[in-house]
């Protein structure tokens, strides 16, 4: 996508929406969210840091830090091409599946914390009822997401 493309501004606005979503939902810095958005929609799918920086308006230093976060988090893969020193980045094919798996793990972890609290509060106490409400919601979500992935 080039700046002369008539939809360039719309694409950048969409990339910004992805960035704000990722910042709010996953706690990543806005630049990391912009990189994710860009790598989801750019062509070619594999881009150098310079290409990504030019597209989203990020400095080389900021990109380096945020690319490390994304690579370490399993969202982005880095590679070089034979005979080149430039690193190229692309989305990991199952990045979003990994995000969902982490969410399911988080849901089951809190369900287990709530279950522990229920046993501490006593089976039929009002405290246990409040904890049971949290437990049951997290249990339902974890089971539902696990079923839907099969």
Protein Blocks (a to p, Z undefined) as FASTA:
>chain_A
ZZklmklmmmmmmmmmmmmmmmmmnopafklmmmmmmmmmgccfbdcfklmmmmnopafk
lmmmmmmmmmmnomaccdddehiabdcddddfklmmmmmmmmmmmmmmmmmmmmmmmmmn
opkbmklmmmmmmmmmmmmmmmmmmmmmZZ
